């Protein structure tokens, strides 16, 4: 499979997971509507997909496209890291 397509598939899958998790937050309450463990598993899956996408991106031979995907990838990784920290703070070991 073309490296560009493979990278886009992994990034898109991770983005869907992250977007859904962000949408689960309730602005009116101070909690999420799903168990924390489910969110942690989803975030871990998203991070694994992003790491796989990073490997795919490194194989792309078009520098501008590679740079664009890397920028987007790092943005998603930052969002996922921030979300996992906010979900797990004050929860102790899972």
Buried (B, 14 or more C-beta within 10 A) or exposed (E): EEBBEBBBBBBEBBBEBBEEBEEEBEEEEEEBEEEEEEBBEBBEEBBEBBEBBBEBBEEBEEEEBBEEBBEBBEEBBEBBEEBBEEBBEEEEEE
